[in-house]
């Protein structure tokens, strides 16, 4: 069970990383052409989303470690549980912070357009 979850999390992390890299490349291209007003993007959001991708990847690796090297003692179990709790809490903080930044920086027309699509 943990192996399947680890594989899914690693695939999700790869997809999110690829998508975020594409967004950043589009931003850089627009910045070079002085069209940055079309993009609501910043290095802060890049760092935030990249850390979310890293936490998702870390959670997948931790699940893979759980499957391949299960805890043999209470200390091992507590280390795994602390790792899972820390990464999960970090992901929640990243998602909430990204939603707050999006609501502050997005233009109302962009939000409506995304809802309609």
Secondary structure, 3 states (H helix, E strand, C coil): CHHHHHHHHHHHHHHHHHHHHHHHHHHHHHHHCCCHHHCCCCHHHHHHHHHHHHHHHHHHHHHHHHHHCCCCCHHHHHHHHHHHHHHHHHHHHHHHHHHHHHHHHCCHHHHHHHHHC
